[in-house]
């Protein structure tokens, strides 16, 4: 942090102790929370400056990885009849995302939005990031699910059954809340990953969230889209029109849960440090050419 930042952040009082801009002692500032926000901004900023090709490629890889998690889910569900066990198996997909550093649309809420809120990137870059990541997710997922049901014909009946569950679901309060809770849970996964440097803890977080989202059949716009794609490829009597309706409904719930609840509350908790990012000296991304390289 620069000398000017330190001056903005704290000033000495007559007792020799330092206080922040609101007159509170430095000792009561939550340094761990503030460091977490700094980490989110600094590590997330480069993601919004990737080229279009890089974003689509990263999203496509994520679609492939999530589809492999769906393959594990279908295999375990067919063998055991238990969606809970299948949900644990599905977490393979989240672990692959973690280790591969690829981009999943519903994991792109907390970090990119925080970067934009800190004025280290623009709203245009955020919308571009979301759109191209989602396109990549759908391309990779669609192609991989075709490969899955073609290579594993024994799983086709399970793929059709699970796909029909989502393709034929009603636009009700219950399904919307399932989507909202899924958005909260996925953004919580992002928070947990950014809250620790321990790789074992990150993997355990992936397993826990996989169990909750897939095992409890929450409505996850990308994950459940792959179940529908698999069912369509396997010959189910539903179609892409059903998928579009499902996707719009579940994506709305995911966004409201991930952005409106988890991300919003995280920004409120760190609002003082966020203000310091926004007001620190020097040019901000929002005032610069959107294609420039990020500051280091």
Backbone torsions as a table, in degrees:
resi	resn	phi	psi	omega
1	UNK	NA	139.1	-177.5
2	UNK	-73.3	167.0	177.4
3	UNK	-62.7	-37.1	179.9
4	UNK	-66.5	-36.5	177.5
5	UNK	-63.2	-41.2	-178.7
6	UNK	-64.8	-37.5	179.0
7	UNK	-64.7	-40.3	178.5
8	UNK	-66.0	-35.7	-173.3
9	UNK	-77.9	-39.5	-172.7
10	UNK	-148.3	153.5	175.8
11	UNK	-143.6	150.4	-176.8
12	UNK	-75.5	148.7	172.1
13	UNK	-104.4	-177.4	-174.8
14	UNK	-66.8	-18.3	-179.3
15	UNK	-89.0	0.0	-179.6
16	UNK	92.0	-7.7	178.2
17	UNK	-85.5	161.1	179.3
18	UNK	-104.3	148.3	178.5
19	UNK	-128.0	154.8	178.4
20	UNK	-83.5	-173.7	-174.8
21	UNK	-62.5	-20.7	-179.9
22	UNK	-100.6	10.6	174.6
23	UNK	85.6	11.9	-179.3
24	UNK	-94.8	150.0	178.2
25	UNK	-64.8	140.7	175.7
26	UNK	-54.4	-30.3	-175.0
27	UNK	-62.8	-22.9	-177.9
28	UNK	-99.9	2.5	173.1
29	UNK	-72.5	143.1	-178.1
30	UNK	-88.5	87.0	-174.2
31	UNK	-61.0	-36.7	-179.0
32	UNK	-65.0	-40.0	177.7
33	UNK	-65.0	-41.8	-178.8
34	UNK	-68.1	-38.8	176.7
35	UNK	-63.6	-36.4	178.3
36	UNK	-63.3	-41.2	177.7
37	UNK	-64.4	-43.5	178.0
38	UNK	-58.1	-42.2	-179.8
39	UNK	-63.9	-41.9	-180.0
40	UNK	-61.4	-45.7	-178.3
41	UNK	-65.9	-47.2	-174.2
42	UNK	-70.1	-38.0	-179.9
43	UNK	-81.6	-26.9	-177.5
44	UNK	-85.3	-23.8	-176.8
45	UNK	-56.6	-47.1	-179.0
46	UNK	-61.1	-27.0	-179.0
47	UNK	-62.8	-33.9	-178.4
48	UNK	-81.4	-8.7	179.6
49	UNK	-104.8	9.4	175.5
50	UNK	-67.8	154.2	176.1
51	UNK	-71.3	165.9	179.2
52	UNK	-60.0	-42.3	-179.8
53	UNK	-62.4	-39.9	179.8
54	UNK	-65.6	-40.2	-179.9
55	UNK	-66.6	-43.6	178.8
56	UNK	-64.8	-41.6	179.9
57	UNK	-63.7	-44.1	179.3
58	UNK	-64.0	-40.5	177.9
59	UNK	-67.1	-36.8	178.8
60	UNK	-65.5	-43.3	177.1
61	UNK	-59.9	-41.7	178.3
62	UNK	-61.6	-39.9	177.2
63	UNK	-61.0	-39.9	177.3
64	UNK	-64.0	-45.2	-176.9
65	UNK	-65.1	-41.8	178.0
66	UNK	-66.2	-36.6	178.0
67	UNK	-63.9	-33.8	176.0
68	UNK	-67.8	-33.9	173.1
69	UNK	-64.7	-38.2	176.5
70	UNK	-64.4	-39.9	175.7
71	UNK	-57.2	-46.3	178.4
72	UNK	-61.9	-40.8	178.8
73	UNK	-59.6	-50.5	-177.7
74	UNK	-61.6	-41.6	-178.2
75	UNK	-64.2	-44.7	-178.2
76	UNK	-72.0	-40.3	178.8
77	UNK	-61.8	-43.2	-179.8
78	UNK	-66.2	-35.9	-177.9
79	UNK	-76.8	-32.4	-172.3
80	UNK	-116.0	-21.4	-174.6
81	UNK	75.2	6.9	-176.1
82	UNK	-109.1	118.4	175.6
83	UNK	-71.8	-27.4	179.2
84	UNK	-65.8	-46.2	176.4
85	UNK	-65.8	-38.1	178.8
86	UNK	-63.4	-35.0	178.0
87	UNK	-63.5	-38.1	176.7
88	UNK	-65.2	-42.2	178.5
89	UNK	-62.8	-37.2	-179.8
90	UNK	-60.1	-27.8	-176.3
91	UNK	-57.7	-14.4	172.6
92	UNK	-52.7	-39.4	179.7
93	UNK	-63.4	-42.5	179.3
94	UNK	-68.8	-37.0	177.5
95	UNK	-64.4	-40.4	177.6
96	UNK	-61.9	-40.7	176.7
97	UNK	-60.5	-43.8	-179.1
98	UNK	-61.3	-50.9	-174.4
99	UNK	-75.2	-26.0	-178.1
100	UNK	-92.3	-7.6	179.8
101	UNK	54.4	37.6	176.9
102	UNK	-94.2	172.2	-170.6
103	UNK	-111.3	123.7	173.5
104	UNK	-109.0	133.3	-174.8
105	UNK	-51.1	-47.6	-174.9
106	UNK	-76.9	-4.0	171.9
107	UNK	-100.7	8.0	-177.2
108	UNK	-101.9	31.3	-178.6
109	UNK	-98.9	-64.0	-172.2
110	UNK	-59.8	-55.7	-171.9
111	UNK	-67.6	-54.3	-179.0
112	UNK	-61.9	-38.8	180.0
113	UNK	-65.6	-38.0	177.9
114	UNK	-64.2	-39.8	177.4
115	UNK	-60.2	-44.1	179.3
116	UNK	-68.2	-40.8	178.5
117	UNK	-62.2	-30.1	177.5
118	UNK	-82.4	2.4	-179.9
119	UNK	63.5	32.8	176.3
120	UNK	-101.7	0.5	173.8
121	UNK	-159.6	170.7	-175.4
122	UNK	-103.0	164.0	175.6
123	UNK	-62.4	-37.9	177.0
124	UNK	-57.3	-45.0	-179.8
125	UNK	-63.7	-36.2	178.4
126	UNK	-65.1	-48.4	-179.6
127	UNK	-63.2	-39.6	177.2
128	UNK	-62.9	-43.0	178.5
129	UNK	-59.3	-48.3	-179.7
130	UNK	-62.5	-47.8	-174.4
131	UNK	-63.4	-47.6	-176.0
132	UNK	-72.7	-34.0	175.5
133	UNK	-63.3	-44.6	-179.8
134	UNK	-63.8	-43.6	177.7
135	UNK	-57.3	-45.3	178.5
136	UNK	-63.0	-43.0	177.5
137	UNK	-55.7	-45.4	-176.8
138	UNK	-69.7	-40.2	178.6
139	UNK	-63.2	-51.3	-178.7
140	UNK	-64.1	-40.5	-179.5
141	UNK	-68.4	-43.0	-179.4
142	UNK	-60.9	-48.2	-177.6
143	UNK	-66.1	-41.2	-177.2
144	UNK	-71.1	-36.3	177.6
145	UNK	-67.1	-33.4	173.0
146	UNK	-61.3	-44.3	179.6
147	UNK	-64.1	-39.0	-177.8
148	UNK	-63.1	-51.6	-175.7
149	UNK	-73.4	-20.9	175.8
150	UNK	-78.9	-41.1	-177.9
151	UNK	-78.3	-26.5	-177.7
152	UNK	-124.1	73.2	-176.7
153	UNK	-60.8	-23.8	179.4
154	UNK	-66.2	-18.7	-178.2
155	UNK	-92.2	-1.2	-173.8
156	UNK	-62.8	-41.2	-178.4
157	UNK	-64.2	-39.6	177.6
158	UNK	-67.8	-38.6	178.5
159	UNK	-62.6	-41.8	179.1
160	UNK	-65.3	-43.8	-178.5
161	UNK	-62.0	-47.9	-178.7
162	UNK	-69.0	-39.5	178.2
163	UNK	-61.9	-40.6	-179.9
164	UNK	-65.0	-31.7	179.3
165	UNK	-57.6	-43.2	-177.8
166	UNK	-85.9	-40.6	-178.5
167	UNK	-63.4	-31.4	-177.8
168	UNK	-101.0	11.5	-176.3
169	UNK	-73.2	151.9	-177.9
170	UNK	-82.9	154.0	173.8
171	UNK	-86.8	78.5	-173.5
172	UNK	-118.9	171.4	175.9
173	UNK	-60.2	-40.3	-179.1
174	UNK	-61.1	-48.2	-177.7
175	UNK	-68.3	-33.7	177.2
176	UNK	-65.2	-42.2	179.2
177	UNK	-66.8	-34.8	174.7
178	UNK	-61.4	-36.8	177.8
179	UNK	-72.5	-40.9	179.6
180	UNK	-62.7	-45.2	-179.9
181	UNK	-65.5	-35.3	177.0
182	UNK	-63.5	-40.7	177.7
183	UNK	-63.7	-41.6	176.0
184	UNK	-60.8	-45.1	-176.0
185	UNK	-66.8	-42.3	179.9
186	UNK	-65.8	-38.6	178.7
187	UNK	-72.8	-30.4	172.7
188	UNK	-62.7	-38.0	176.1
189	UNK	-59.0	-43.6	177.8
190	UNK	-60.9	-42.8	178.5
191	UNK	-61.3	-43.2	-179.1
192	UNK	-65.4	-40.2	179.2
193	UNK	-63.9	-36.4	-179.7
194	UNK	-82.8	-8.8	-177.9
195	UNK	-93.1	-0.2	-179.1
196	UNK	-148.8	152.0	173.6
197	UNK	-101.3	2.8	-177.1
198	UNK	-84.6	115.2	-177.2
199	UNK	-64.7	-34.2	178.7
200	UNK	-64.4	-43.0	178.4
201	UNK	-62.9	-38.4	178.6
202	UNK	-64.6	-40.6	178.8
203	UNK	-65.8	-41.8	178.3
204	UNK	-62.6	-37.0	176.7
205	UNK	-63.2	-39.3	177.9
206	UNK	-62.6	-42.3	-180.0
207	UNK	-65.5	-43.4	-179.1
208	UNK	-62.8	-44.4	-178.5
209	UNK	-72.5	-35.0	174.5
210	UNK	-60.4	-41.7	177.6
211	UNK	-61.6	-44.3	-177.3
212	UNK	-69.6	-50.4	-172.8
213	UNK	-73.6	-50.7	-177.8
214	UNK	-83.2	-42.6	-176.3
215	UNK	-67.0	-32.6	-180.0
216	UNK	-98.4	9.0	175.7
217	UNK	55.5	43.8	170.9
218	UNK	-67.1	166.4	-178.4
219	UNK	-97.2	100.1	-179.4
220	UNK	-109.3	118.4	-169.5
221	UNK	-57.3	-40.9	-178.2
222	UNK	-84.3	-49.1	-179.1
223	UNK	-56.8	-50.9	-176.1
224	UNK	-73.6	-23.7	170.7
225	UNK	-58.9	-38.6	-179.1
226	UNK	-69.5	-32.2	172.7
227	UNK	-63.1	-42.0	179.0
228	UNK	-66.3	-44.3	177.8
229	UNK	-59.0	-43.1	179.1
230	UNK	-61.1	-42.1	178.9
231	UNK	-65.5	-38.8	177.1
232	UNK	-63.9	-46.5	178.6
233	UNK	-61.5	-31.6	-177.3
234	UNK	-84.6	0.1	176.0
235	UNK	97.8	20.2	178.0
236	UNK	-65.3	157.1	-176.3
237	UNK	-90.3	28.9	172.3
238	UNK	-116.8	170.8	-170.5
239	UNK	-143.4	-176.4	-174.9
240	UNK	-68.8	-23.3	173.7
241	UNK	-62.7	-41.4	175.8
242	UNK	-61.7	-40.4	-179.9
243	UNK	-62.8	-44.1	-177.6
244	UNK	-58.9	-44.0	178.8
245	UNK	-63.5	-47.0	178.9
246	UNK	-59.9	-45.9	-175.7
247	UNK	-62.6	-45.4	-179.2
248	UNK	-60.4	-43.5	-178.3
249	UNK	-66.6	-47.7	-177.2
250	UNK	-71.8	-36.6	178.9
251	UNK	-64.5	-38.5	177.2
252	UNK	-59.8	-46.7	178.0
253	UNK	-64.6	-42.0	178.6
254	UNK	-60.0	-44.8	-178.7
255	UNK	-66.1	-42.9	-179.9
256	UNK	-65.6	-37.3	177.9
257	UNK	-73.0	-46.3	-176.8
258	UNK	-71.2	-41.9	-178.8
259	UNK	-89.7	-50.4	-171.8
260	UNK	-71.3	-21.9	-178.9
261	UNK	-113.3	-70.3	-171.0
262	UNK	-66.6	-50.8	-178.1
263	UNK	-65.9	-44.2	-179.9
264	UNK	-58.4	-46.6	-178.7
265	UNK	-66.2	-34.9	177.7
266	UNK	-65.2	-40.4	178.8
267	UNK	-68.7	-37.1	176.7
268	UNK	-62.1	-43.3	-178.3
269	UNK	-62.8	-33.3	-176.9
270	UNK	-108.6	26.2	-171.0
271	UNK	-63.0	-32.9	-178.2
272	UNK	-67.3	-45.0	178.7
273	UNK	-67.3	-34.1	177.9
274	UNK	-64.0	-40.5	177.2
275	UNK	-61.7	-38.2	178.9
276	UNK	-64.4	-39.1	175.4
277	UNK	-62.1	-43.3	-174.8
278	UNK	-70.6	-28.2	-174.2
279	UNK	-107.1	3.6	-178.1
280	UNK	-69.0	152.3	-177.4
281	UNK	-62.9	152.9	176.5
282	UNK	108.8	162.3	-178.7
283	UNK	-69.0	146.8	176.3
284	UNK	-107.2	158.8	-178.0
285	UNK	-59.9	-36.0	-176.3
286	UNK	-65.0	-18.1	-178.4
287	UNK	-100.5	-3.2	-174.1
288	UNK	-108.1	176.1	173.6
289	UNK	-61.8	129.5	-177.7
290	UNK	-64.2	-14.9	-179.8
291	UNK	-96.1	4.0	-178.9
292	UNK	-71.7	164.2	177.8
293	UNK	-80.4	147.0	-179.8
294	UNK	-69.9	155.1	175.3
295	UNK	-72.5	152.6	176.8
296	UNK	-120.9	NA	NA
